[in-house]
Amino acid sequence: MFALHFRYLSEGASGGLGKSTAYDLAKRGAKVILACRNMKKAEAVARAIRMKTHNDNVYAYYIDLGSLRTVKDFVQDFQKNEPKLDVLINNAAYLGPRATTEDGYERSFGVNYLGHFYLTYLLKDRLKKCAPSRIVNVCSDSYAKGKLEFEDLAMKNYDIYGAYARSKLAIARFTVEAHRCWFPDVVLAYAVHPGCVHTELLRNWPGVFGEVLRAAARFLFKTPEEGCQTIVYCAVAEGIRDQSGKMFENCKPLKTKDFVKDKAKGRQLWNKSLRLCDLDEEPDVSDDEPTPEVNNVKVTGEQDETGAQHLANPEGKKEK
């Protein structure tokens, strides 16, 4: 087991991929924090996971990624109660008709990207303190269709898929930039394309097309248990430190479009995000930063047919 040295924070974990990820980590003995908007549902999920895994260290906290105010409140509460954070999993997503967040941002961009950015940025010092640590951002291959125009964040010509793809492009670029900024502090960042998974993500797609998608998903898409395997892999697997900043699919690095790695656009997104979150801009990061001389987080156990590790005990982790 993890001897409870590992603390995982997974938001959007009241259902679908997040719930399956939380269960998988909890059954390995880790302490898992579920950060969710629907607390009634989240507490029921946490209770069920505790009962099924016999792991009492599964808790639910409130967060609404569509409200930067509640993200900040969550971080303050988390830091007051939780001394460690080893892995942050950014999972929650919105896909649906035009809507706005509490802060007035287009909802797909605000929830799927900006809320994650703000949460991660506010927790960066805790992640650095607990290094080697990891950030796992749930992405999608839809990023390749995304168009990110800062002068049109409201997306005047809104369409559901375009808004979703734009948010996933932002997450993909954020992952690369987080790697550039924090890899010297041994905070590793990974993006994950879980594939097409049957979750509640499609529940807000309106009309006949939405009904067809939801019906097809029941038969053609992966189950959440199958879809979460690469998320779990990036959270726990050994030997992938050198793959930080990359996207994974089916527990393997996935070649991404070159524009995702554009340094200037990545830095532009980072600074724009800081301004949108009312944070101070940072100086650019030198490409000459030394590679950190810290061992990978090592795990023991065998891989199943999905490539995910069934862990016994991590080694090489700093004791606090």
NORNOR-V127277 format. One record per residue. N is the residue number from 0. RES is the residue in one letter. SS is DSSP state (h for helix, s for strand, l for the rest). BURIAL is b if it has 9 or more other ideal C-beta (glycine too) atoms within 8 Angstrom, else e. Layout:
n: {N:N}
res: {RES:RES}
ss: {SS:SS}
burial: {BURIAL:BURIAL}
//
This chain:
n: {0:1:2:3:4:5:6:7:8:9:10:11:12:13:14:15:16:17:18:19:20:21:22:23:24:25:26:27:28:29:30:31:32:33:34:35:36:37:38:39:40:41:42:43:44:45:46:47:48:49:50:51:52:53:54:55:56:57:58:59:60:61:62:63:64:65:66:67:68:69:70:71:72:73:74:75:76:77:78:79:80:81:82:83:84:85:86:87:88:89:90:91:92:93:94:95:96:97:98:99:100:101:102:103:104:105:106:107:108:109:110:111:112:113:114:115:116:117:118:119:120:121:122:123:124:125:126:127:128:129:130:131:132:133:134:135:136:137:138:139:140:141:142:143:144:145:146:147:148:149:150:151:152:153:154:155:156:157:158:159:160:161:162:163:164:165:166:167:168:169:170:171:172:173:174:175:176:177:178:179:180:181:182:183:184:185:186:187:188:189:190:191:192:193:194:195:196:197:198:199:200:201:202:203:204:205:206:207:208:209:210:211:212:213:214:215:216:217:218:219:220:221:222:223:224:225:226:227:228:229:230:231:232:233:234:235:236:237:238:239:240:241:242:243:244:245:246:247:248:249:250:251:252:253:254:255:256:257:258:259:260:261:262:263:264:265:266:267:268:269:270:271:272:273:274:275:276:277:278:279:280:281:282:283:284:285:286:287:288:289:290:291:292:293:294:295:296:297:298:299:300:301:302:303:304:305:306:307:308:309:310:311:312:313:314:315:316:317:318:319}
res: {M:F:A:L:H:F:R:Y:L:S:E:G:A:S:G:G:L:G:K:S:T:A:Y:D:L:A:K:R:G:A:K:V:I:L:A:C:R:N:M:K:K:A:E:A:V:A:R:A:I:R:M:K:T:H:N:D:N:V:Y:A:Y:Y:I:D:L:G:S:L:R:T:V:K:D:F:V:Q:D:F:Q:K:N:E:P:K:L:D:V:L:I:N:N:A:A:Y:L:G:P:R:A:T:T:E:D:G:Y:E:R:S:F:G:V:N:Y:L:G:H:F:Y:L:T:Y:L:L:K:D:R:L:K:K:C:A:P:S:R:I:V:N:V:C:S:D:S:Y:A:K:G:K:L:E:F:E:D:L:A:M:K:N:Y:D:I:Y:G:A:Y:A:R:S:K:L:A:I:A:R:F:T:V:E:A:H:R:C:W:F:P:D:V:V:L:A:Y:A:V:H:P:G:C:V:H:T:E:L:L:R:N:W:P:G:V:F:G:E:V:L:R:A:A:A:R:F:L:F:K:T:P:E:E:G:C:Q:T:I:V:Y:C:A:V:A:E:G:I:R:D:Q:S:G:K:M:F:E:N:C:K:P:L:K:T:K:D:F:V:K:D:K:A:K:G:R:Q:L:W:N:K:S:L:R:L:C:D:L:D:E:E:P:D:V:S:D:D:E:P:T:P:E:V:N:N:V:K:V:T:G:E:Q:D:E:T:G:A:Q:H:L:A:N:P:E:G:K:K:E:K}
ss: {l:l:l:l:l:l:s:s:s:s:s:l:l:l:l:h:h:h:h:h:h:h:h:h:h:h:l:l:l:l:s:s:s:s:s:s:l:l:h:h:h:h:h:h:h:h:h:h:h:h:h:h:h:l:l:l:l:s:s:s:s:s:l:l:l:l:l:h:h:h:h:h:h:h:h:h:h:h:h:h:h:l:l:l:l:l:s:s:s:s:l:l:l:l:l:l:l:l:l:s:l:l:l:l:l:s:h:h:h:h:h:h:h:h:h:h:h:h:h:h:h:h:l:h:h:h:h:h:h:l:l:l:s:s:s:s:s:s:l:l:h:h:h:h:h:l:l:l:l:h:h:h:l:l:l:l:l:l:l:h:h:h:h:h:h:h:h:h:h:h:h:h:h:h:h:h:h:h:h:h:h:h:h:h:h:l:s:s:s:s:s:s:l:l:l:l:s:l:l:h:h:h:h:h:l:l:h:h:h:h:h:h:h:h:h:h:h:h:h:h:l:s:l:h:h:h:h:l:h:h:h:h:h:h:h:h:l:l:l:l:h:h:h:l:l:l:s:s:s:l:l:s:s:s:l:l:l:h:h:h:h:l:h:h:h:h:h:h:h:h:h:h:h:h:h:h:l:l:l:l:l:l:l:l:l:l:l:l:l:l:l:l:l:l:l:l:l:s:l:l:l:l:s:l:l:l:l:l:s:l:l:l:l:l:s:l:l:l:l:l}
burial: {e:b:e:b:b:b:b:b:b:b:b:b:b:b:b:b:b:b:b:b:b:b:b:b:b:b:b:b:b:b:b:b:b:b:b:b:b:e:b:e:b:b:b:e:b:b:e:e:b:b:e:e:b:e:b:e:b:b:e:b:b:b:b:b:b:b:b:b:e:b:b:b:e:b:b:e:b:b:b:e:e:e:e:b:b:b:b:b:b:b:b:b:b:b:b:b:e:e:e:e:b:b:e:e:b:b:b:b:b:b:b:b:b:b:b:b:b:b:b:b:b:b:b:b:e:b:b:b:e:b:b:b:b:b:b:b:b:b:b:b:e:b:b:e:e:b:e:b:e:e:e:e:b:e:b:e:e:b:e:b:b:b:b:b:b:b:b:b:b:b:b:b:b:b:b:b:b:b:b:b:b:b:b:e:b:b:b:b:b:b:b:b:b:b:b:e:b:b:b:e:e:b:e:b:b:e:e:e:e:b:e:e:b:b:e:b:b:e:e:e:b:b:e:b:e:b:b:b:b:b:b:b:b:b:b:b:b:e:e:b:e:e:b:b:b:b:b:b:b:e:b:e:e:b:e:b:e:e:e:b:e:b:e:e:b:b:b:b:b:b:b:b:b:b:b:e:b:e:e:e:e:e:e:e:e:e:e:e:e:e:e:e:e:e:e:b:b:b:b:e:e:e:e:e:e:b:b:b:b:b:b:e:b:b:e:e:b:e:e:e}
//
